[in-house]
Amino acid sequence: MERRKEWYDHPEYYEAIFGTDTVREADFLQALSQRYGTGGKQWLEPACGAGRLVEEAARRGLRVAGYDLSEAMLAHARKRLTPAERRRVKLSQARMEDFFDPALEGRVDLAHTLVSTFRYLDSEKATVEHLVGTRRLLKPDGIYVLGFHLTDYTRSAPEHERWVGQVGPDKVVCNTHEGLPQKRLRRSPMRNRLRVTGPDKDWLIETTWFFRTHDEAQVKRMFRKAGLRVAATFTFDYDLEAPVERGSNRLDRVFVLKPDASSTA
Ligand SMILES: C[S@@+](CC[C@H](N)C(=O)[O-])C[C@H]1O[C@@H](n2cnc3c(N)ncnc32)[C@H](O)[C@@H]1O
């Protein structure tokens, strides 16, 4: 077995696991844009990764700006686009903490960051800077859709998820562990193991990192601080007719955020 470290250096295997919900997610984002936003055509995806949602949006005739830290993920994103889609897409290497494009200022109809990617922002400062920076790019009626898991600090057991995918002849098994939250440090230890086996492959790609933790009160305070208000909240069921009720104990949340016109942030 060959050991490798960084799963984002292997976009094809990442996508085999996380690319399966793409059409449903894009449908949901479009529906949110119609109901809560402008319904307009300029989208932005911070940390767009290997471009599954960039491609899907471009295929639907939308204009998309996407950026990511990983050049390997961006290269995969560029490769997958047809020439016509490429004309509607602008990809760049940048960080969520400080991305800014003057050509997009006040022009974005919908920005989105799903699948807990937001939790890579590892401090209050980085998180608020990202939110303020993204708000600055939105139209006054635009929306920022953020999907991630809230943290239950009383949790007493680690969490584990397992998925299986296929890339050509290669089988991919993905195991993700989230360790116990460290409340004072505002972080959870994460470990992802991708086991790839095929006719001439036997790889274990093991990646470890920390995800920032947020409970409901912490997240709401932070949105306010960044000059964003919550227009609606859903779950990873992506069901527009099933918003999260007040007091719900579901931790998988999709926040629909709008610039708060009265904020001075
Ligand atoms: C879970 S993937 C999500 C990719 C894509 N948004 C999707 O839904 O398929 C997380 C991505 O975040 C990127 N990333 C992590 N930290 C980042 C940061 N500080 N700034 C920009 N990108 C970052 C990684 O390179 C990776 O491509």
The ligand as an SDF file (V2000), in Angstrom:
LIG
                    3D

 27 29  0  0  0  0  0  0  0  0999 V2000
  -14.4590   20.3510    0.7160 C   0  0  0  0  0  0  0  0  0  0  0  0
  -13.6510   21.1360   -0.6390 S   0  0  0  0  0  0  0  0  0  0  0  0
  -15.0400   21.9560   -1.3760 C   0  0  0  0  0  0  0  0  0  0  0  0
  -14.8640   22.2690   -2.8200 C   0  0  0  0  0  0  0  0  0  0  0  0
  -16.1110   22.7990   -3.5260 C   0  0  0  0  0  0  0  0  0  0  0  0
  -16.6160   24.0150   -2.9210 N   0  0  0  0  0  0  0  0  0  0  0  0
  -17.1900   21.7420   -3.5740 C   0  0  0  0  0  0  0  0  0  0  0  0
  -18.2850   21.9920   -3.0300 O   0  0  0  0  0  0  0  0  0  0  0  0
  -16.9480   20.6930   -4.1730 O   0  0  0  0  0  0  0  0  0  0  0  0
  -12.7840   22.4050    0.1840 C   0  0  0  0  0  0  0  0  0  0  0  0
  -11.9100   23.2720   -0.6980 C   0  0  0  0  0  0  0  0  0  0  0  0
  -11.5040   24.3920    0.1030 O   0  0  0  0  0  0  0  0  0  0  0  0
  -10.2070   24.7850   -0.3050 C   0  0  0  0  0  0  0  0  0  0  0  0
   -9.6690   25.6230    0.7750 N   0  0  0  0  0  0  0  0  0  0  0  0
   -9.3700   25.2690    2.0470 C   0  0  0  0  0  0  0  0  0  0  0  0
   -8.9770   26.3420    2.7620 N   0  0  0  0  0  0  0  0  0  0  0  0
   -9.0480   27.4080    1.9140 C   0  0  0  0  0  0  0  0  0  0  0  0
   -8.7910   28.8120    2.0660 C   0  0  0  0  0  0  0  0  0  0  0  0
   -8.3800   29.3020    3.2320 N   0  0  0  0  0  0  0  0  0  0  0  0
   -8.9850   29.6100    0.9930 N   0  0  0  0  0  0  0  0  0  0  0  0
   -9.3810   29.1030   -0.2050 C   0  0  0  0  0  0  0  0  0  0  0  0
   -9.6360   27.7820   -0.4020 N   0  0  0  0  0  0  0  0  0  0  0  0
   -9.4810   26.9510    0.6430 C   0  0  0  0  0  0  0  0  0  0  0  0
   -9.4860   23.4660   -0.5540 C   0  0  0  0  0  0  0  0  0  0  0  0
   -8.3680   23.6350   -1.3910 O   0  0  0  0  0  0  0  0  0  0  0  0
  -10.6110   22.6450   -1.2130 C   0  0  0  0  0  0  0  0  0  0  0  0
  -10.5730   22.7370   -2.6000 O   0  0  0  0  0  0  0  0  0  0  0  0
  1  2  1  0
  2  3  1  0
  2 10  1  0
  3  4  1  0
  4  5  1  0
  5  6  1  0
  5  7  1  0
  7  8  2  0
  7  9  1  0
 10 11  1  0
 11 12  1  0
 11 26  1  0
 12 13  1  0
 13 14  1  0
 13 24  1  0
 14 15  1  0
 14 23  1  0
 15 16  2  0
 16 17  1  0
 17 18  1  0
 17 23  2  0
 18 19  1  0
 18 20  2  0
 20 21  1  0
 21 22  2  0
 22 23  1  0
 24 25  1  0
 24 26  1  0
 26 27  1  0
M  CHG  2   2   1   9  -1
M  END
$$$$
